[in-house]
Amino acid sequence: MLHLIKLSVGTEDVSDLAAWQGDRRGQGPDGLPRHITRMWPKRAEEVLGGGSIYWVIKGVILCRQRVLRFDEVDRGDGIRRCAIVCEPGLVRVAATPKRAFQGWRYLAEGDAPRDLTPGREQEEPLPPALQAALAEIGVL
């Protein structure tokens, strides 16, 4: 199984990402959350085997969503775009620092941050900067 890792640019925290995806701007015609990008994953079939997209918010991987499919998007300008269609809902994961990058990267199953233990997903999250600092020193 293979995962994607993607920056959530402009997002302040996990609830901000959830709100954006709940808005029609972050949804496809089927009501599912999606992220549109210009590039098509070369390893799409590996991701579709149960992979997720791990979201980096303010330099920290904080949550993930299972990827359901990749749809082609036509905005009438002749540019082929890819919509990464995800399962609704965000699963919080152990805060993991991640430096900025462009586009997306692939993430092997063994390198993926673990989901938070049951019950912890309802805890009030720490500010991303504090999570990043604690993760950097190995506390989180």
C-alpha positions in Angstrom: 0.0 0.0 0.0 1.2 3.5 -0.8 0.0 6.9 0.5 0.2 10.4 -0.7 1.4 13.3 1.4 0.2 16.8 0.5 0.5 20.3 1.9 -2.8 21.9 2.9 -1.8 25.5 2.0 -3.6 28.2 3.8 -5.0 25.9 6.4 -4.6 26.8 10.1 -5.5 23.5 11.7 -7.5 20.3 11.2 -10.8 21.9 11.8 -10.1 24.5 9.2 -9.4 21.8 6.6 -12.6 20.0 7.6 -14.6 23.2 7.2 -13.1 23.8 3.8 -14.0 20.3 2.7 -17.5 20.7 4.1 -18.0 23.8 1.9 -19.0 23.1 -1.7 -15.6 24.5 -2.9 -13.9 21.5 -1.4 -16.4 19.0 -2.8 -17.1 17.3 -6.1 -20.4 17.0 -7.8 -21.0 13.8 -5.8 -20.5 15.7 -2.5 -17.2 13.9 -1.7 -14.2 15.9 -0.6 -11.6 16.3 -3.3 -8.4 18.2 -4.0 -7.7 19.3 -7.6 -4.1 19.3 -8.8 -2.5 19.6 -12.3 -0.5 16.4 -12.0 -1.8 12.8 -12.2 -0.1 10.3 -9.8 2.0 7.9 -11.8 1.5 5.3 -9.0 -2.3 5.8 -8.7 -3.1 2.1 -8.7 -0.8 1.6 -5.6 -2.6 4.4 -3.8 -6.0 3.1 -4.7 -5.2 -0.2 -2.9 -6.3 1.3 0.4 -3.9 4.3 0.6 -4.6 7.7 2.2 -3.6 11.3 1.7 -1.7 12.6 4.7 -2.2 16.3 5.2 0.6 18.6 6.2 -0.7 21.7 8.1 1.8 24.4 9.0 4.8 22.0 8.7 3.2 19.1 10.6 1.4 16.0 9.3 -1.8 16.1 11.4 -4.4 14.0 9.7 -5.3 11.7 6.8 -8.1 10.6 4.6 -8.5 7.4 2.6 -8.3 8.0 -1.2 -11.3 6.6 -3.0 -10.4 7.5 -6.6 -8.8 9.9 -9.1 -11.1 11.8 -11.4 -10.2 13.8 -14.5 -11.3 17.4 -14.2 -12.0 19.6 -17.3 -12.3 23.3 -16.6 -12.6 24.1 -20.3 -9.1 25.5 -20.7 -7.5 22.3 -22.2 -5.5 21.5 -19.1 -6.0 18.0 -17.8 -6.3 18.1 -14.0 -6.7 15.4 -11.4 -9.2 15.4 -8.6 -8.0 13.3 -5.6 -11.4 12.1 -4.3 -11.3 11.2 -0.6 -13.5 9.5 2.0 -15.4 12.1 4.1 -13.9 12.8 7.5 -10.4 13.4 8.7 -8.5 10.9 10.8 -6.1 12.6 13.2 -2.6 11.1 13.3 0.4 11.5 15.5 1.9 14.9 14.8 4.9 14.4 12.5 7.1 17.3 11.3 7.4 17.7 7.5 9.4 20.3 5.6 7.7 22.2 2.8 7.7 20.7 -0.7 5.8 21.2 -3.9 3.0 19.0 -5.3 2.7 15.7 -3.4 5.0 13.0 -2.4 4.5 9.3 -1.9 4.7 7.7 1.6 5.3 4.0 2.2 3.0 2.3 4.6 5.9 1.8 7.1 6.7 5.5 7.1 3.2 6.7 7.7 2.4 8.4 11.0 0.1 6.3 13.2 -3.5 7.1 13.8 -4.2 8.6 17.3 -5.4 6.0 19.7 -9.2 5.7 20.2 -10.5 8.5 22.4 -7.6 10.9 21.6 -9.2 12.1 18.4 -11.7 14.1 20.4 -9.1 15.9 22.5 -8.6 19.5 21.8 -5.6 19.6 19.5 -2.4 21.6 20.4 -1.5 24.5 18.2 0.4 23.3 15.1 3.6 25.2 16.0 3.6 23.5 19.5 2.9 20.1 17.9 5.8 20.6 15.5 8.1 21.6 18.3 7.1 18.6 20.5 7.4 16.2 17.6 10.8 17.6 16.7 12.2 16.7 20.1 10.4 13.3 20.1 7.7 14.0 22.7 4.8 13.4 20.3 
